[in-house]
Amino acid sequence: MPKPNYNGNNNNTYASMYEQYYINNTAQKNEKPIRRNIKKKKRKESDLVNKLIVFFLSLILLFYVLPYSYNKFIGSALPPNSKKLLKIDYYKLLYPTHTYLYKDLFLGRYILKDTKYKKHLMVDIKESSERNGLKTRLLSLAQNYRRIKPAVYVWEQNGSTYVDIDADKPFPAASIIKIPILIEMFREIESGKFSLYDTMVLEDYYRASGSGKLQYSQGGVAHSMDYLAQIMIQNSDNSSTNMIMSKIGGMPEINRALNRWGLKTTHINNWLPDLSGTNITTARELAKMLYNVDSTNILTNESKRQIAKYMGHVKNNRLLQAGIPSDAVLLHKTGDIGFMVGDAGIVKTANGKKYIVVILVRRPYNHLSGKEFIVKASQIIYNNISYN
């Protein structure tokens, strides 16, 4: 009986069990079901097309059919006074954070924009060495007020010494945000956009609760920019602040200015009174603003005199002012929104020394510990700089 041909040729070579297994499996692997692969490929392409069709039909249904059905059928059944067309803000869907993270305004849209400038308007404060003894005393004082979280920045002019306690930590700005608003107002005046004696009419939408009496004044009355700036700083009037903000271009324009100045944290997100604390700043950046207004040429001497006149007659004398003697000079602005209280200013001591001080304090709502800390810290800082 002839041996089977396992090699596919006419020789009579015997194939072992391993060779039979190898030959059979190799033959199966070499078989290529071409038609079957083509069918699978076509099926995959067909599935992809179907998914794309369903996706685009869903978009049409979501953005066009449903809004039209609402306006045509459901909306017509509503009372005339409450009928509103359903409109979809596609920009808001794509950029949900643009309403509070914007840096610019273009064609009526709030946008994020690169704010890298070749040269910032404001220069950094020139620091030499830290006053470690003063810092230790302030930290020891804070230990007595466990319920508060303070940030302190002090800079003394003669030796450029300083104290930094969480000075770069973001804090709610409260009414201290009126300092950059005041600075930008005078920069706009100096650029010729308006004058200090131009007037604005009080409208209802400018009225703001909280500090200041302008909110109770008669509407339709014109007030000079000088008067609005005066009560904004001295009385911390919120309504006049909103009027000034509107005059200089609103929040986008002020935020553009803050970026041009080189401030990375200070930002305005809300009109006054901003009781929720969305307008933010730091102790260091407030000090930087005061330093540049006082020691550089970003403003003319006339503008500086006007600012000193406003900030030298602030009615709230219960914070930094309460910690220094009556013969010292203080130009400052206070802020208080319940859970945050602060004061930022320039002090000239009785013996002629000058320093910048900013103290911001988070506290339990309206708790007296915040105010007490600022007063005692102000006294410690004054005595340390004045007599050393």
Backbone torsions as a table, in degrees:
resi	resn	phi	psi	omega
1	MET	NA	128.4	-177.4
2	PRO	-72.5	148.8	178.9
3	LYS	-75.3	145.2	-179.7
4	PRO	-67.3	147.4	179.9
5	ASN	-90.7	101.2	-177.4
6	TYR	-89.5	-11.6	-176.2
7	ASN	-101.0	3.5	179.1
8	GLY	74.1	20.1	176.1
9	ASN	-130.8	-177.7	-172.9
10	ASN	-91.1	-0.1	178.6
11	ASN	-76.8	165.2	-174.5
12	ASN	-105.5	33.3	-179.3
13	THR	-67.4	135.4	-179.6
14	TYR	-84.2	135.4	178.6
15	ALA	-105.5	127.4	177.8
16	SER	-72.8	174.7	179.4
17	MET	-61.9	-40.8	178.1
18	TYR	-62.8	-41.5	179.9
19	GLU	-66.5	-38.6	177.1
20	GLN	-62.4	-44.4	179.6
21	TYR	-62.2	-43.1	-178.1
22	TYR	-67.0	-43.7	-178.6
23	ILE	-64.4	-43.0	-178.6
24	ASN	-64.4	-45.1	-178.6
25	ASN	-70.0	-36.2	177.6
26	THR	-65.3	-39.9	179.3
27	ALA	-64.3	-38.3	178.8
28	GLN	-68.1	-36.8	179.8
29	LYS	-69.1	-33.1	-178.0
30	ASN	-77.2	-14.2	177.3
31	GLU	-73.2	129.7	-177.1
32	LYS	-117.9	106.1	178.9
33	PRO	-75.2	81.0	-172.9
34	ILE	-62.6	-45.9	-177.4
35	ARG	-63.5	-38.7	-178.9
36	ARG	-65.0	-42.8	177.5
37	ASN	-62.9	-39.9	178.3
38	ILE	-61.6	-40.6	179.6
39	LYS	-64.8	-41.8	178.5
40	LYS	-62.8	-41.4	-179.8
41	LYS	-63.6	-42.5	178.3
42	LYS	-64.7	-38.2	-179.9
43	ARG	-65.3	-39.8	178.0
44	LYS	-64.3	-43.6	178.3
45	GLU	-62.8	-39.2	179.4
46	SER	-65.1	-40.2	178.5
47	ASP	-63.7	-41.1	179.4
48	LEU	-63.4	-41.9	178.3
49	VAL	-63.2	-42.7	179.9
50	ASN	-62.9	-39.9	179.4
51	LYS	-65.6	-40.1	178.0
52	LEU	-64.5	-40.7	178.9
53	ILE	-62.6	-43.9	179.5
54	VAL	-64.6	-38.8	-179.8
55	PHE	-63.1	-47.9	-178.7
56	PHE	-69.1	-34.9	175.8
57	LEU	-65.4	-35.9	177.5
58	SER	-65.8	-40.4	177.2
59	LEU	-62.1	-44.0	179.0
60	ILE	-62.0	-41.6	179.5
61	LEU	-64.7	-42.1	-176.0
62	LEU	-71.4	-44.4	-171.1
63	PHE	-95.6	-15.9	-176.4
64	TYR	-125.2	-50.8	-175.7
65	VAL	-67.3	-49.5	-178.4
66	LEU	-63.8	-46.6	176.2
67	PRO	-60.0	-39.3	179.5
68	TYR	-65.7	-43.0	179.2
69	SER	-62.2	-40.2	178.8
70	TYR	-62.5	-48.8	-177.3
71	ASN	-67.6	-34.5	-174.0
72	LYS	-80.4	-40.6	-171.8
73	PHE	-110.4	-57.9	-176.7
74	ILE	-70.2	-44.1	-178.7
75	GLY	-61.7	-33.8	-179.3
76	SER	-68.4	-20.6	-179.5
77	ALA	-86.2	-10.8	-179.8
78	LEU	-80.9	157.7	176.0
79	PRO	-60.1	147.8	-176.9
80	PRO	-56.7	-36.8	-176.8
81	ASN	-71.5	-24.2	-176.2
82	SER	-104.0	0.7	-178.2
83	LYS	-75.4	125.1	177.0
84	LYS	-135.7	134.5	177.6
85	LEU	-68.6	138.1	178.1
86	LEU	-79.6	114.4	179.8
87	LYS	-121.7	137.7	-179.3
88	ILE	-105.1	125.3	177.1
89	ASP	-89.4	95.6	-177.1
90	TYR	-63.3	-35.3	-179.8
91	TYR	-62.8	-39.3	179.8
92	LYS	-68.9	-34.3	177.2
93	LEU	-66.6	-39.5	-178.5
94	LEU	-76.4	-35.2	-177.3
95	TYR	-127.9	76.6	-173.7
96	PRO	-66.1	-17.9	-177.3
97	THR	-99.3	4.9	-171.9
98	HIS	-68.5	-21.6	-177.0
99	THR	-75.7	-16.7	179.5
100	TYR	-130.2	-0.4	174.8
101	LEU	-117.1	17.9	-177.5
102	TYR	-73.4	157.2	175.4
103	LYS	-129.0	-3.7	-177.6
104	ASP	-156.0	169.5	179.0
105	LEU	-131.4	123.6	-178.2
106	PHE	-139.0	122.7	179.7
107	LEU	52.2	41.5	177.0
108	GLY	78.7	4.9	-178.8
109	ARG	-112.4	135.6	172.2
110	TYR	-77.9	129.5	-175.9
111	ILE	-134.0	156.0	169.2
112	LEU	-86.5	138.5	-175.3
113	LYS	-143.3	142.3	175.9
114	ASP	-63.1	125.1	-175.9
115	THR	-114.5	34.8	177.0
116	LYS	-82.9	117.8	179.6
117	TYR	-108.9	148.2	-178.6
118	LYS	-60.3	-41.1	179.9
119	LYS	-145.1	123.3	-179.6
120	HIS	-75.3	149.9	-177.4
121	LEU	-68.3	-42.5	-176.6
122	MET	-94.4	141.6	178.2
123	VAL	-96.4	156.0	177.4
124	ASP	-72.4	153.3	177.1
125	ILE	-68.5	133.5	178.6
126	LYS	-80.1	113.1	-178.2
127	GLU	-109.4	143.8	175.7
128	SER	-106.5	-85.6	-179.8
129	SER	-126.7	155.4	-179.1
130	GLU	-84.0	142.4	177.7
131	ARG	-83.5	87.9	-172.8
132	ASN	-65.3	-35.6	178.9
133	GLY	-63.4	-44.3	178.6
134	LEU	-65.9	-40.7	179.5
135	LYS	-62.0	-41.6	179.3
136	THR	-62.2	-41.6	179.4
137	ARG	-65.1	-39.0	179.5
138	LEU	-69.2	-38.9	177.0
139	LEU	-66.9	-36.3	177.0
140	SER	-66.0	-38.8	177.2
141	LEU	-63.1	-41.1	-179.3
142	ALA	-63.7	-29.0	178.5
143	GLN	-63.5	-24.2	178.5
144	ASN	-79.1	-8.6	-179.1
145	TYR	-125.6	79.0	-173.3
146	ARG	-67.1	-20.7	-172.6
147	ARG	-90.8	0.1	-179.2
148	ILE	-115.6	160.7	174.8
149	LYS	-129.5	102.4	-175.7
150	PRO	-95.4	156.9	167.6
151	ALA	-128.9	132.9	-175.0
152	VAL	-133.6	135.9	169.3
153	TYR	-136.3	129.7	179.2
154	VAL	-130.7	136.0	175.6
155	TRP	-136.3	124.3	-178.4
156	GLU	-101.5	132.3	-169.7
157	GLN	-69.1	-45.3	-171.2
158	ASN	-59.8	-50.5	-177.9
159	GLY	-105.6	1.3	-177.4
160	SER	59.1	24.7	175.7
161	THR	-77.3	159.8	-173.3
162	TYR	-151.0	169.0	172.0
163	VAL	-134.0	133.0	-178.9
164	ASP	-129.6	111.2	173.9
165	ILE	-124.5	100.9	-177.6
166	ASP	52.4	38.6	-174.9
167	ALA	-70.9	-18.7	179.4
168	ASP	-100.3	6.1	-179.2
169	LYS	-81.2	130.1	-179.6
170	PRO	-64.7	138.0	178.3
171	PHE	-134.4	151.8	168.9
172	PRO	-59.1	136.1	-174.7
173	ALA	-83.7	-25.3	-174.8
174	ALA	50.9	-140.4	-176.4
175	SER	-78.0	-6.3	176.6
176	ILE	-68.7	-16.4	176.7
177	ILE	-63.7	-12.8	179.0
178	LYS	-71.2	-15.8	176.0
179	ILE	-64.0	-54.6	178.2
180	PRO	-64.7	-30.1	176.8
181	ILE	-63.8	-41.6	178.4
182	LEU	-64.8	-43.4	-179.9
183	ILE	-61.4	-46.1	-178.9
184	GLU	-66.9	-33.0	176.4
185	MET	-59.6	-45.7	-179.3
186	PHE	-71.8	-30.1	174.9
187	ARG	-66.6	-37.0	176.9
188	GLU	-68.3	-37.2	177.3
189	ILE	-63.7	-43.9	-179.4
190	GLU	-67.3	-25.6	178.0
191	SER	-82.3	-4.0	175.7
192	GLY	88.8	12.0	-178.8
193	LYS	-72.9	-31.4	173.9
194	PHE	-162.7	176.8	-179.0
195	SER	-116.9	167.6	179.7
196	LEU	-66.2	-18.3	-176.3
197	TYR	-107.0	6.8	168.7
198	ASP	-64.9	158.9	-176.6
199	THR	-119.3	157.0	172.4
200	MET	-132.0	144.1	-179.7
201	VAL	-92.5	132.8	178.2
202	LEU	-72.7	115.8	175.6
203	GLU	-108.9	161.5	-176.0
204	ASP	-61.6	-34.1	-176.6
205	TYR	-73.2	-9.3	174.1
206	TYR	-85.7	-19.7	-174.9
207	ARG	-63.5	136.0	-178.9
208	ALA	-136.9	143.1	178.2
209	SER	-74.5	178.2	180.0
210	GLY	91.6	-145.0	-173.0
211	SER	-72.7	152.1	177.4
212	GLY	102.2	147.4	-177.6
213	LYS	-101.3	-6.7	-177.9
214	LEU	-63.1	-26.9	179.3
215	GLN	-61.3	-21.9	-179.7
216	TYR	-98.8	0.4	-176.7
217	SER	-78.0	163.9	180.0
218	GLN	-67.9	134.9	178.2
219	GLY	-74.4	159.5	178.9
220	GLY	81.0	4.1	-178.9
221	VAL	-96.5	136.5	-179.2
222	ALA	-86.7	137.8	177.9
223	HIS	-128.1	142.5	-179.5
224	SER	-73.8	155.7	177.0
225	MET	-62.9	-32.5	177.2
226	ASP	-61.0	-47.1	-179.9
227	TYR	-66.2	-41.6	-179.8
228	LEU	-63.9	-40.9	178.3
229	ALA	-67.4	-38.2	-179.9
230	GLN	-61.4	-50.5	-177.6
231	ILE	-75.5	-23.8	175.9
232	MET	-62.7	-41.3	-177.2
233	ILE	-88.4	-49.6	-173.9
234	GLN	-72.1	-41.3	-179.3
235	ASN	-103.7	-2.3	-176.5
236	SER	55.9	41.8	-176.2
237	ASP	-71.4	122.9	-177.4
238	ASN	-77.5	-35.3	-179.1
239	SER	-65.7	-43.7	178.4
240	SER	-65.9	-32.7	177.2
241	THR	-62.4	-44.4	178.5
242	ASN	-63.1	-35.4	178.0
243	MET	-66.4	-43.1	179.7
244	ILE	-67.0	-41.3	177.5
245	MET	-59.0	-42.6	178.6
246	SER	-63.9	-39.2	-178.6
247	LYS	-63.2	-36.7	-175.7
248	ILE	-97.1	13.8	171.6
249	GLY	109.2	6.0	177.7
250	GLY	78.5	-171.5	-176.4
251	MET	-60.0	-42.4	-179.7
252	PRO	-58.4	-41.3	-178.0
253	GLU	-68.4	-39.6	178.7
254	ILE	-67.0	-40.7	178.4
255	ASN	-66.3	-35.3	174.1
256	ARG	-61.8	-41.1	178.6
257	ALA	-63.1	-43.6	179.7
258	LEU	-59.7	-38.2	177.8
259	ASN	-71.3	-37.9	176.5
260	ARG	-64.0	-32.2	179.9
261	TRP	-72.3	-18.9	-178.5
262	GLY	96.8	18.2	179.3
263	LEU	-91.7	123.6	-173.6
264	LYS	-92.6	-22.6	-173.7
265	THR	-110.6	-42.7	-176.4
266	THR	-58.6	126.9	-174.5
267	HIS	-154.8	141.2	178.0
268	ILE	-104.6	120.6	-179.0
269	ASN	-114.9	-5.9	-173.3
270	ASN	-153.9	151.4	172.1
271	TRP	-72.5	160.1	179.6
272	LEU	-72.9	145.7	19.7
273	PRO	-89.0	-10.8	177.5
274	ASP	51.4	56.1	-177.8
275	LEU	-68.7	-18.3	178.8
276	SER	-84.5	-8.1	174.1
277	GLY	77.1	37.4	179.5
278	THR	-82.3	-21.2	173.8
279	ASN	-78.5	124.4	-170.8
280	ILE	-123.8	159.6	178.4
281	THR	-161.1	-176.6	173.8
282	THR	-134.1	161.0	178.7
283	ALA	-63.4	-39.4	-178.8
284	ARG	-66.6	-42.3	-177.3
285	GLU	-70.6	-32.9	173.3
286	LEU	-64.6	-42.7	177.7
287	ALA	-63.6	-37.2	178.6
288	LYS	-62.8	-40.1	177.3
289	MET	-64.0	-46.2	179.3
290	LEU	-63.4	-40.4	178.9
291	TYR	-60.5	-45.5	-177.4
292	ASN	-70.6	-36.1	176.6
293	VAL	-66.6	-38.2	-175.4
294	ASP	-83.6	-35.6	-167.4
295	SER	-117.4	0.2	178.9
296	THR	-125.2	-176.6	-176.7
297	ASN	-107.0	31.5	178.7
298	ILE	-70.3	-18.3	175.4
299	LEU	-131.5	155.2	176.9
300	THR	-74.2	164.2	178.9
301	ASN	-61.6	-35.2	178.8
302	GLU	-64.3	-43.3	177.7
303	SER	-64.1	-39.3	179.2
304	LYS	-64.1	-37.5	178.5
305	ARG	-65.3	-39.9	179.1
306	GLN	-65.7	-43.4	179.6
307	ILE	-63.3	-42.1	177.9
308	ALA	-62.2	-35.8	178.9
309	LYS	-64.7	-41.8	178.6
310	TYR	-67.9	-50.6	-172.8
311	MET	-76.4	-11.7	177.4
312	GLY	-87.7	-2.7	-178.4
313	HIS	-131.5	38.8	177.0
314	VAL	-68.4	131.4	-174.8
315	LYS	-70.4	-30.2	-179.6
316	ASN	-78.2	103.7	-179.7
317	ASN	-112.2	26.5	-173.8
318	ARG	-102.7	6.8	-178.3
319	LEU	-117.8	-105.2	179.2
320	LEU	-57.6	-40.2	-177.2
321	GLN	-60.1	-35.7	-177.5
322	ALA	-71.5	-12.7	-179.0
323	GLY	-102.6	3.2	-179.5
324	ILE	-123.7	156.1	-179.3
325	PRO	-68.6	162.1	-175.5
326	SER	-68.4	-21.8	-179.3
327	ASP	-88.2	2.3	174.2
328	ALA	-88.1	153.4	179.9
329	VAL	-105.1	133.1	-179.8
330	LEU	-131.1	123.7	170.7
331	LEU	-110.0	118.3	-169.8
332	HIS	-157.2	174.6	172.3
333	LYS	-145.2	132.0	-178.8
334	THR	-99.3	167.1	175.9
335	GLY	-153.3	143.2	-177.4
336	ASP	-158.0	117.1	173.4
337	ILE	-126.8	34.9	176.4
338	GLY	87.6	-69.6	-178.4
339	PHE	-87.9	-2.0	174.7
340	MET	-141.4	137.7	176.2
341	VAL	-138.3	143.6	-178.1
342	GLY	-162.1	170.0	179.5
343	ASP	-153.3	138.6	-180.0
344	ALA	-136.8	129.3	-177.8
345	GLY	-166.1	178.7	176.2
346	ILE	-114.5	128.4	-177.3
347	VAL	-114.5	134.3	170.5
348	LYS	-116.0	117.3	-175.2
349	THR	-73.4	168.7	-179.3
350	ALA	-64.7	-27.1	179.5
351	ASN	-97.9	17.1	169.7
352	GLY	92.5	0.9	177.1
353	LYS	-80.0	153.8	-178.1
354	LYS	-130.9	139.9	175.9
355	TYR	-150.4	156.4	175.2
356	ILE	-103.7	136.4	179.5
357	VAL	-138.0	133.6	175.6
358	VAL	-132.8	125.4	177.3
359	ILE	-129.4	120.3	176.7
360	LEU	-118.7	137.1	-174.6
361	VAL	-136.4	123.8	166.1
362	ARG	-85.9	139.2	-175.2
363	ARG	-151.8	164.4	168.0
364	PRO	-59.7	148.5	-169.6
365	TYR	-51.6	119.5	178.1
366	ASN	58.1	21.8	-179.5
367	HIS	-73.6	137.1	-176.1
368	LEU	-67.0	-16.6	-177.7
369	SER	-62.1	-32.4	178.8
370	GLY	-64.3	-47.5	178.6
371	LYS	-64.2	-44.0	-178.9
372	GLU	-61.7	-40.0	179.1
373	PHE	-62.6	-44.5	-178.5
374	ILE	-63.0	-42.7	-179.4
375	VAL	-63.3	-47.7	-178.2
376	LYS	-68.9	-37.7	177.4
377	ALA	-65.2	-39.9	178.4
378	SER	-61.4	-40.7	179.2
379	GLN	-66.1	-43.7	179.1
380	ILE	-62.6	-44.2	-179.0
381	ILE	-64.0	-45.0	-178.4
382	TYR	-61.3	-49.1	-177.5
383	ASN	-64.1	-38.7	-178.9
384	ASN	-65.6	-43.2	-178.4
385	ILE	-77.9	-39.7	-175.7
386	SER	-66.9	-36.4	-172.4
387	TYR	-110.8	13.3	178.1
388	ASN	-130.1	NA	NA
